Amino acid sequence: MFNTVTDLLGKIRLGEDTYLELKTVRFAGKRISAPRRDALADELAAFANSRGGVCLLGVDDKTRNVTGIPVERLDAVEDFVREICADSIEPSLVPQIERLLLPDAAGEKLPVIRIDVDRSLFVHQSPGGYMHRVGSARRSMRPDYLARLFQQRSQTRIIRFDEQIVADAAVDDLVTDLWRRFSSPLSRDAREDLLVKLAMARQDADGVIRPTVAGLLLATHDPRRWLPNAFIQAVAYRGMTVTSDPEEAYQLDAADLNGPLDRQILEACHFVRKNMKVAAYKNMGRRDLPQYDLRAVFEAVVNAVAHRDYSIHGAKIRLKMFADRLEIYSPGTIVNTMTIESLPYRQAVRNEAVASLLARCPVEQGKDVFAPHRQFFMDRRGEGVPIILEESIKLSGRAPIYRLFDDSELLLTIFAANPLDP
């Protein structure tokens, strides 16, 4: 949007509109007195709730003259913007912030700050409430409009979040070798047609085919570029708790597991295999007793990745290994009318597109170790939870436990086998 200085100056001359906001920057001593914090938060949130836009700091909105920002104050102004995006907007924004030199009326080039806000996957609340952009002004959303926006952006689950378009992504961002895994060798569909059939892309309001959340999760090398929390945080501890005692809470290993979802699943399984203990017995020939059944671990991680709520801002899958147990935290409540008690018996899917793609994704690396029972990553028959329960009980003698916290995070605890009880 306004990719060249010439384009940007042309837009400034025409004045504010749906996609452009101009703000003069003033100071009172070391404090930024204009724009006001809450007003700027409302403007940025309104862009995110609409089709995105550009806010220029250092340009007068009435005269359309470039007033600039003192060079020595640029850091302070940028920090001011970042604080507003993090603290005054919920969920927080991560805009692109750029420093530019633009000519004033006399031709002198002055520093300004450009803030690019993309159309968001979320609905954002700012100090003024839920705002959107109407022409050159921000307006509070009417209840009926707000309800429709929540539906469109899937936070009411009427439209599945994983099938939502990501506005700042392009079809070319999808890696050919990754998305071709899900197509038939006999398919003659054009790239865009095939991606739409697979729910990895959809047409936006302007008729442009863009990737969906599911497409980015399974066909890019770094989904965090668009979905910052789409990864697994894995930590292995020496003891049984996380405490201030360095001997008890010491981290043996830690890793952020990124990449397409199938790679995250396998890396999580490798992390558990690398950090778990295996006891060996030789009384009747060598027999190994691992702490965890790796088939159960595989199913647990697949379920966490496939069923987590990707719309919850700031939440990620957390895998924690302790001396006596493995914990997997997955963002989101249990879908539909399911309960903790009904998990082994019922089946429901939050992310239909993600689940469908994982059910097409063949298990290749690590199959013999982690998934000898699986041809593809996802099973659509609801066998995952029973395998987790049955195989873990066989090994440790204790049933895994599911717990739900604040109706927003599901915890699965798998207990380690006791090497003293072979």
Number of C-alpha atoms within 10 A of each C-alpha: 12 14 7 9 13 11 11 16 16 12 16 22 11 10 17 19 16 19 21 23 24 23 21 20 22 16 12 8 7 8 11 16 12 15 16 12 17 14 14 21 25 27 23 32 33 31 28 25 26 21 17 24 23 25 23 26 27 24 24 19 17 11 11 20 17 29 23 25 21 14 11 8 13 16 11 14 19 18 11 14 20 17 16 20 22 14 13 20 22 17 18 20 23 14 17 11 17 12 14 14 15 22 17 15 11 7 9 10 15 17 20 26 24 19 20 21 25 23 18 21 21 22 23 22 19 24 16 16 15 22 28 28 25 15 12 14 15 20 17 16 17 11 10 8 12 17 12 12 18 16 16 19 22 20 18 14 16 11 14 19 26 25 22 23 26 24 19 13 17 16 20 9 14 22 15 13 10 15 21 14 15 20 16 10 8 6 8 10 12 8 12 17 14 19 24 17 12 19 23 29 28 24 14 14 8 6 8 13 20 26 31 26 28 28 33 32 25 26 25 20 18 18 22 16 12 16 18 14 19 26 24 26 19 21 19 23 20 19 19 13 15 14 11 9 10 11 11 14 17 16 16 13 14 15 14 15 20 21 22 21 27 23 15 20 26 23 20 24 23 17 20 23 19 11 18 19 16 14 14 14 12 8 7 6 8 8 13 13 19 19 26 23 22 20 22 23 25 23 25 22 23 25 20 22 26 24 22 27 25 24 21 15 15 13 20 22 25 18 24 18 28 22 17 16 17 21 19 22 25 27 26 23 19 21 16 11 8 14 13 12 9 10 16 16 11 14 16 15 17 21 22 18 22 26 23 19 24 23 17 17 20 17 20 13 11 13 17 12 14 21 21 11 10 16 15 16 25 25 18 14 8 15 15 21 18 15 19 22 18 15 19 25 18 12 19 22 15 15 17 21 13 16 12 18 12 8 11 15 19 21 19 19 18 28 23 25 25 15 16 7 8 13
